[in-house]
Amino acid sequence: MTDRTRRVLLVVLDSAGIGAMPDADQYGDAGAATIQHTAEAVGGLSLPNLERLGLACIAPISGLRAVDRCEGFFGKLSERSAGKDTTTGHWEMAGLVLDEPFALFPDGFPPEIVEPFCRETGRGVLGNKAASGTAIIEELGARHMETGDWILYTSADSVFQLAAHEDVIPLESLYDACRKARALLDSHRVGRVIARPFVGQPGRFERTYNRHDFSMQPTGETVLVALERAGLPVVGVGKIKDIFAGVGVTQTVSTSGNSDGMQQTARLLDECEQGLIFVNLVDFDMLYGHRRNPAGYAEALQSFDRFLPQLMSGLRERDLLMITADHGCDPTFASHTDHTREYVPLLVWSPAFEAAPAAERDLGTRETFADLAASVASALGVDWRGAGKSFLPA
């Protein structure tokens, strides 16, 4: 397979973790299990396509069978970097393991960050605390509309989040403020600045898909750069370009949610002849995980499963599909509404594979998300000397 692969389709089900890692208690996440608890909360999932690829062979999941004969390969990935956020997870799956975690601000941002930001943007800030995005907009949205001040908040992740009503502050002004914040925050090791636009009236505010992430540039080389250097396309679907600050991404396709992301991916399979198509499906995390909505999370998983045959039918014999996640966000977790420190699933499939006994398809528990980077490089015939070990020999 490694000598013949033309395209790799890497799909990230954002936040679809599959059980707490051994150090989850250090993050306040002991006992988290996003997919399993989602399944239990709705009385069992129906995911026949993921089932036949071996999803329930990784861990018991209510409603799914651990199949005897498996059409794909399966396993789970451990996160070696400290953290449980989007940037850390994606960087590690691209081969960049962080030795130093991003900075966290559980008590809000200090004056040495807030004061120059206010001077740069000419507006004050409201909030400046750790909060749920939907909750803080309900709390401070009306005041923001009166004053024009930014709503500034953070979370258990390394994020500087700016919320603004689209009728009060134009999107481009919000994005410009985020760029100014990004320039101020690199030295403070803040992973992401996130624009969080919303619309509506008090009591009926809604966040929009005009969200935009401004990440630090990767602090080392990723497999995306290695692919680009080798002359191969790297197509980012969804927020991939934002997560990597555009470094190593040769083409980007913006999306407005999971459904659009899946349709755009199917279209790309008709257009791209080689390289990596790297997809993030954000609704699992943004709409259902953080909002602790297991029913919505379950339907999003089932919707992806229903669409999966269309994606698989667009793959050719020399292509490879990898399905994984970047962290957990257990929608049943009561202690907080942040991400959860979990293993993530690994499913690998190609039209060239034939069904085989599940015992022969187990890739085990991988030591790092970076095994994805090593495997992508190996599949596409690109030299990779960074972190990770390819699972393709299996």
N, C-alpha and C positions, 0 to 999 in steps of 0.2 A: 504493500500500500504506500509506503513512504516514498518510493521512487516514482510513483505514478500520479500522486495527488495533484490536481490542478487548482482546486478551490477548497478552502476551509470556511465553513459557516459556523461561527461561534456565537451562540445565543445565550445571553445572560437574563435569567428570570430574576429581576432585581429584588433581592431580599428573601428568596425562596430557600432558606436554610433547612437543614435536615437533622438537627439535633445539637444540643449544647456541646461545645468543646470542653476539654478537661479544665481549662482555666476560666470558664464562663463565670464562675463565682466571683472572680476578681473584677468583673464588669457589672455585677449585679444581675447576671443572666442565668444563674443556675436553673436547670430544668427546662430551658427554652427549647422548642422544637417546632419551627414554623409550619412545615408541611404536615407533620403528624397531628399537631394540635388543631390545625385548620380542618383536617379530615374528621377528627373526633367531634369537633364543634358542630358539624353539619350532618353527622350521622353516616359519614363515609363519602369518599370521593369516587367519581367515575372518570378514570383517565386511561382508557383502554390502549391508547397509542404509547403513552409513556410507560404503561405497565409492560407492554411487550418489549420495550427497550431495556427493562430491568429496574425501573424505579423502586418497586417494592422489594427488590432483592437487596437494596442498600439498607433499608430499615423497614420495619413493619408499618404499614399505613392503612388505616381503616378504609375498607371498600376495595382495596387493591390486592391482587394475588402476587406472591413471589413466584414468578413463572418458572417452570422446569426447563423450558427451552427458551433461549433469549435471542432476540434479533440484533441486539447491540451489545456493547460492553458497558459496564457500570462500575461505579466506585464512589468514593467521597474524598473531598479535598480538605486539608487542614490549612488554616491561615497561620503563617509563620510570623508575619508582622504583628506588632502590637496595634490593636485597634479593631473597629467593627464598622467602619464607614465605607462609603462608596469609593472614594479615591483610593484608600489603602487597598481595598479588595481588588479593584480593577488594575491598579499598578502592579500588584503582586501577580495577578494572572497573566500580565504582560511581561513578567520576569523581573520586576523591580521590587525586591523585598526591603522594607524600611527597617533600618536598625534603630532609628530614633522616631518615636511616634509624633504625629502632629500635636500641636498645642491645643489644650481644652480650656474653656472659660466658663465653668459652671456658675460662677457668680456674676457673669456679665463681663464686658470688655473694659479695661482700665482707661483712665484719662489719657494716657499717652497714645492710645489708639483712637478713642472717640473724639478728642478735641481736634486733632489735625484733620480727621475725616469731616467734621462739621465745618471747619474753616474751608476745606477744599470744595465742599458741595454747597455751602451757603444755607444749610438747613440744620435744625436741631434734630434730636432723636427722642423717640418715645420707647419705653420698655427697657431695652438693654439688659436682658435677662434670659435665662434658659426657659424655653416655653414651647408648647405645641403651636405649630403655625396657624392652624385654624382657630385655636383658642385665643391667641394673642391678637389676631385680626378682629375677632368679635369684641375683645376687651378694649382695644385701642383704635379700631377703625374709624369710629365717629370723630374722635379727637384728632386723628390724623387728617380727616377731611376738613376739619375746622382750622388746623394750624399749618398744614403742609409739611409737618416734620416727618422724618422717616420713622417707620416702625422697625426697630433693630432688635434681633433676638438670636439666640444660639440654641444648641441642644447638647446631647451627650457626644456628638461628633464635633470635629474641628470645622465649624461653619460660622460665617458671619453673614446672617440672612437679613436682607432688606425688603420689607413689604411696603408697597405703595399702591394706592388706588389708581387705576388707569385713567380716570377722569380728572384726577388731581395732579398727578405727575406723569407726563408722557413717558411711554416705554423707553424711548431713546435716552431721556434724562435719567431714568432709573438705571439703565445699562451703563451710562457714562459714570454715574456715581459708583457703581460696582467696579468699574475699571479703576477708578481712583482709589477705592478701598483695596483692590488687589495689589496696586503698587505700594500701598502702605503696609500690607500685611505679610509679604513674603518673609521679611526679617523676623516676624513673630511666629513663623511656621503655622499659619492658619491654612488648612487644606483647601477650603473652598469659600468663595463669596457667592451667594445665591440671590438672584433677583426673584422676588416673590410677588408678582403683580396680582391684583384682585379687582373685582368689580362688584356692583350691587349696592344695597343700602343697609344701614344698621339692622342687624337681625337676619339679614339675607345676603351676607357677603359670600362670594365664591372666588377661589383662586383659579387662575386661568393657565392654559398650556403655554403662555408666553414666558414662563419661567426660563431662566438662563443661568448656567453655572460658570463661574470663572475660577478655574483651578490654578494652583501653583504649577509651574512647568515641572515635569518629572525630574527628579534629582539624580537620575542616572539613565543609562540606555535601556530601552525596552525592545521587545521583539518587533514592535511596530516600526521602529527606526531601522532595525536590521532588514526587515522586509522591504521597506522603502529603498534602502541603499542597494538592495539586490534587484531593484527595478520592478517590484511587484506592487500592485495596487493594495491599499489598505482602506477599505470603505467603512466608515463609522455610521451606524444607524442609531438615531436617538441622541442621547447625551454623550456618546463616546468622544467626539471631538472636544467637548467641554472638559471632560474628565482628564484628558491628556493635554489640555491647552493647545490642541491642534498638532502637537509634536508627533510625527510619524503617521498622521492620518492624511491620506492623499485625496480623499473625497468624503464629503459628509452629506447625510440625508437627515433633515430634521423631521420629527414626527409629533403627532398630537395624540399620544396614548398608545396602548397596546395594539388595538385593532389596526390603526394606521401603520404602526411599526411592522406588524406582520405583513400587511399588504405591500408596503414598500420593500420589504425583504424579498417577498415573492417576485416582485418586479425586477429587483437587482439580479436574481438568479437567471433571468432571461437576458440580462445585459452584460454582466461581468464574466469574462472568460477565464480569469485566473486570480490568484491572490487570496486575501482574507476579507470576509464580510463579517464585521464585528457589531453585534446588535445588543442594545440594552432595551428591555421592555420594562418601563418604569412604573406602570400602574399598580403592580403588586405592592410595591413599597409605598408610593405616594398616596394612593387612594384607599388602600385597604390595610396595610400593615401598620402604618403610623396612626391611622384612625381606628385601629383595633376593631376591624370589621371582618370577622372570619367568613361570614356568608359571602361577602363581596370578593374576598380573597379566593374562596373555593370556586366561585363562578369564573374568576379570571384564570385560574389554573385549568378549569374545564374548557374554557374558550380557547386557550392556547392548545390544549390537547386536540380539540376538534379541528383546529387549523393545521396541526402538525403534518397530516398526510399531504396537504397542498405543498408545504415546504419540502417535504421528502420527495415528492414527485418532481420537483424542480431541480433535484440534484442528479448529477451524472455519475457514472460508475467510478470515475476518478476523483470524486469529491468526498469530503468528510464533514459530518455534522457533529458538533460538540454542544451540549446543553449543560449549563451550570448556573451558579448564582454568585453574588459578591459578598453576602453576609446574610444574617437572618433579620426578621422583623416580625416576631411571633404575634399574630393579631389577638391571641388570647392572653397575653402576658399582662398581669395586673399591676406590676410594680412601677412601670413607666411606659411611655409611648415611643421610646427610641429603638434603634436597631438592637439586635441581640447577637451575641458572640456564638456563632454556630459553625459546624461543618457545613459544606455545601455539596449538593449532588453533582455527580459527573456521569453523563450519558454520552456515548460515542456511537455513531452509526454511519454506514456507507451503503449505497446500493450494491456494492460488491460483496457485502457480508451475507452469509447464510446463517440461518438459525442454528444454534448449538446449545448443548447443555449449559445451564446457567453457571455451574461450577467452573466451566472453562472460560467464562466471560467476566470474572470478577477482577477488577483492577485494584481492589483493596483500598486501604486508607492511605492516600498520598500525603507526603510530608509537607507539601506547600502548594498553594495555588499556582506557583510558577511552573509546575509540571505542564500546565496548559501552554505556556510560552515555548518550552522546550519541544513539546509535541507539535505545535503549529509550525515551528521552524523545521523540525524533522520532516513533517509531512510535505512541506513546500520546498524542501531541498535547500534551505538557507542555513548558513553557518551561525550557530548560537552558542556562545560561551558564557552566558549569564546563568542565573539561578534556574533550578528545576531539572527534572529528569524526565525524558520522554517516556510516555506509556505506550507508544506505538509498537515497540517490539512485541508487546503482548498480543 
